Amino acid sequence: MRVLLWKVCSEALPTLASLRRRRSDIDSECTGCGVETETIRHVLIECHFARQFWALSQMPWQCLSDWQSSAADWVFQVLQRLDGTDAVCFCGGIWKIWQDRCCRVMEGKTQSPAAAWHELTAILDGYQAARRSTRFRHTVGSTAG
């Protein structure tokens, strides 16, 4: 996830628009909506898939949609406004939206924003449970000796 966030902040994700700049035979139209040029901003907040996905997150849309300059500024501004749980969810959301986009572009597989959101929450719940379990074992182990 760190590498993905770095690529977002560096505006280095291989969107169809960035690939088109390198090769003229690539269609830069978003495969999710078929309307807009696929840029990082479009994939992460403007495409109908992303909008529906973020709506399910119940994070404040005003916070998420406030992309005024660079992708890095957007990520940092959003993270500053969110608490720890929502910040993890935001980073996971970026990952899940990008993963869904890649499956759609490379494999022709699609899933609904609700299914993607459900997958992400299951992953994050499992992560939190593993952290609690590990923390508990460390606490128990340190008091036993």
C-alpha positions, 0 to 999 in steps of 0.5 A: 500500500505504501508504494501505491500511495507513493505512486499516487502522490508522485502522480506516477500511476499508469492511468490510461491518460499517462499511458496514452502520452507514451503510446498514441494507440492507447484509448485514454477513456475511462473503462469505468464510466466510458465518458472521461479521460482516465487520470488519477483524479478521475479514477480516485474521486470523479468516476461514478465507481469511486463516487459510489465507493466513497459514499459507502465509506461514510467519510465526509465527501467534502473532505474527499472531493477537495482536490485543488492542486497535486495528488500529494496535496490531496492525500495529505489534506485528506489525511490531516482531516481524518481520524486514525480509523478513517485515515486507514480506511481512506488509504485502503479505499485508494488501494481498493479503487485502484485494484478494481480499476486494474482488474477492469482494464487488464482482466475485463473483470468488474465488480460493484462499488458495494462489493468492493467496499465489502471486500475492503471492510473485510480486509480491514476488519481482519487486519484489526483483529490480527493486530489486537490478537498480536498485541494481546499475545505480546502483553500476555507474554511480557507479564508471564516472565 
